[in-house]
Structures are given as C-alpha cells and as structure tokens.
Amino acid sequence: MNQPDFAVPIEDRYFEDYVPGVTYEYGTVAVTEAEVVEFARRYDPQAMHTDPQAAAAGVFGGLIASGWHTAALAMRLIATRWLTAVASLASPGIDELRWIKPVRPGDELRIRVTTVSAERSRSKPDRGLVRSFVEVLNQRDEVVMSMIGMVLVRCRTVAP
C-alpha cells in the first residue's frame, strides 16, 4: 500500500509508526559528474568512476557512479525523509545489497521504501527491529539499487 507520507512528522516517529506492507517514496537527489569523480577518488578509485576518457572506452561506455556513492546518496534520503529523527537507535546492518543498473552523471535518484516487518524486542521491550526493502530509482523509473535495511527503533509506548 503506497502512502504519501507517514501520519506523524519525522520528529515524532517511533517504532509503532513503521507498519509492515506500507510503501513510501522520497527524493530526488541529483548525481553530478564532479561528485561522482570526487567520491570515487576518495573511496573507490577505479577508472570507470574517476576518468571520463577511460570510462568512455570501458564496458559501460561512460562515467558511472560507484555503487558505494549510490548507497550513500540513498542513505541521505533515508536519513532525512524516512528514518525517525528521535527514535532511531542503530542499524545492525543490511542484507542483499544489489547494484542493478549503472548510475550516471545527470541522473536524478529517489527512494522507494517498503516496511517488510516490525518486531518488538522480547529482551528489550522499549525498542523493536524494523526491516525495510529499499529501492533506488532513477528518473526513468528504473531500479538502480536495492537492499534490505534493518534499524532498531525506540518504541513510543513500552509493553508490560
């Protein structure tokens, strides 16, 4: 079920607000050549990400963003639009990270996040684990990256 946004603002979101089966979309963020090259030079120095001339002769036919850069852009959207600003405790990790299509300078990215499950902790009833399926889409509605994210979220009310 797609929703335009949560019923409560990001500053008042708690575990109970992450309902399994609900999907939200947020974006966009622009991908620029300068940022692609700068990120890659620092964190993923491969010619397909750092050298437009070499990339043009490579298998992708041009410069592409590092998958890690795409993940960082997605995380920015997740952190500023979907993830609670007051109750996020930590993430134990991600599963099934996939880079499906190349991201290129000039692309506009957005995220589609579906809550897969929300399970309250038995040992620590003040929190729960939210699992979400995250897709990153470009301006052509093509999925360029996907992952299953996990986050520990504080509960608004503590069960007895």
N, C-alpha and C positions, 0 to 999 in steps of 0.2 A: 504494500500500500504506500503510494507516494504522498508525502506531506510537504507543504511549502516551507514549514519550519516547525520547531518544537513549540509546544504550548507555553513554555516558560522561556525567558531570556537566558542566554549563556551564563549570566552571572547568578542564576538561580537553578541551574540544572543539577540534579542528583541522580543516583542510580535508578530510582523509580521512573525517571523520565525517558529512559532508554528502553523502548518497547520492541520486543522481537517482531520482525516482519515489516517494520516501518522503514521507509527509504527517504533520504533527504539528498538534495543536490545543492552544491555550493560552488562558486567560482566567479570569476575567472582570474587566472594569472597568466601574464604574457611571458613567453620564452624569447629572450633576446640573444643574438649572437655573442655579444660581449659577455653576458652572464654565463652562457654555455662554455665559452673558452676559459673564462676566469675560474669557474668552478672546477673544470677539468684540469687546468694547470695545477691547481692546489690539491685536488683529491683523486683524480682519475686520469693521469697524463698519458692518454693514448691519442694517436694522430686523428682518429675519427671524431674526437671531441675537441682537439686543440688546434688543428691545422686545416683550414678550409681547402687549401690546394691539395694536400694529401688525401683529405676526406673525399674530395670530388672524384679522385681516381680510385677510391675504395669501393667495397661491396655495397655501401649504402648510397653512393652517388652524391654525397654531400655531407656537410657537418651534421652530426646528431648529438643530442644531449646525453651525458652519462645517465645511466639508469638511476644512479645514486642522486643525481641532481633532480631527476623527475620525482624520486621518492621524497626529497627534501621539499620540493615545491608542493607536493601533495600534503606533506606534514604541516606545512604552513597553513594551508586551507583547513585541514582537520583541526589544528590547534586554535585557530581564530574563529571558526564557524560552527564546528560540530562538537568538539570536546568541551566539557564543562570547565568553566573558569574558576570554580570554587570547590569542586569536589573530586577532581582528578588526583589520584594518589601516585600512580606509577603504571608503567606498562611492563608486563613480564615478557613481551616480545611480539613477533609477528610470525605468521605461517604463510606458506605458499605465495611468496612474493614472485611476481611474474612481470617481465618487461615484454610486452606483446608486440608493440609496433614502435618504430623509432619516433622520437620527439625531435622536432627540428626548430631552428630559429624561426620566429614568426608564428608558431603555434600558440593557441590560447587554450589553457587547460582548466578543467573543472573537476570536481569530485562528485561521485555518487556513493553514498554510504548507506548500507542496509544493516540494521541491528540483527544479528543472527541469533544471539542468545544473551540473556542477562540472568546470571545465577548468583544469588546471595551466598556469601561465605558462611559455612557452618561453624567454623572455628572463630571467625571474627565477624559477628553479625552487624557491625557498623559499616560494612562495605560489601561490594559484590564485583564480579568479573563480567564485563561486557565484551562480547566478541562481535566484531563487525566485518562485513565484506566491503572492501573499499575498491572502487574502480576509478581510474583517472581517464578522462575522456578529452579528446581534442575538439577543435571547432567543427570537425566533420562528424562528430558523434562516434568516433572510433575509440574503442577502449585501447589505451596505450600501456596501461599498467594495472595490475590488480594485486590484492593481498588480503589476508585475513588478519585484522588487528585485534589486540587484546588490551584492555585497560581496566585497572582497578579503580572503582569509583565509590566514594563515600555515600552512604545512604542518608536520605532526609530523615527517616524515622528508623529507630533500631528495634528490631523484633525482639520480643522477650525470650 
